[in-house]
Amino acid sequence: MKGPVNGAAPRKPNTVVFVDIVGSTELAAALGDGPWAELLEEYQAGVRAALINTGGEEMDTAGDGVFAIFADPGQALIFGCSARDVVEPLGLRVRVGVHTGTCWVAGEKCSGLAVSIGARVVAQAGPDEVLVSAAVREELEDDPRFDFRDRREVDLKGVPGRWTLYSVVAGARVVAP
């Protein structure tokens, strides 16, 4: 359900995923523009392949970041883990943030508080970490493909309240086919 409906953007539940290369500015400076552009193309091709294999929709790329949405939180988390794994042979490390909430989808854009929360979750993730909000964990707590570990309670910049975030551990290290 994309595009305006009677002039208003449709709301629907989605799981948002943000992928970000760790230390990208330093790496770009060390490699130089040409080699960095080539590495970035390889990274984006690998992440896009993982996205296609998991049924997500790319919403935006900015520099080394990728923002995607999924109807299914399990597929979103498989994508996040796949994105982490597929870039490893390139010598890259990524951080991944995943959150489930209601988004506004209009045309090729997705917005709303859920998107902002997802962006704040990825900012809390460490290198090679897939970090999820409690909303994602609650949706998937009985799914045997995933094992969650308490991370910590945090403040997410500009978002009310304290948020408990969870790392995805054993059981979710997968590589996209």
Secondary structure as UniProt FT lines:
FT   TURN            6..7
FT   STRAND          11..21
FT   TURN            22..23
FT   HELIX           24..31
FT   HELIX           33..54
FT   STRAND          57..62
FT   TURN            63..64
FT   STRAND          65..70
FT   HELIX           73..86
FT   HELIX           88..90
FT   STRAND          94..106
FT   TURN            107..108
FT   STRAND          109..111
FT   HELIX           113..124
FT   TURN            127..128
FT   STRAND          130..133
FT   HELIX           134..140
FT   TURN            141..142
FT   TURN            144..145
FT   STRAND          147..155
FT   TURN            157..158
FT   STRAND          162..169
FT   TURN            170..171
//
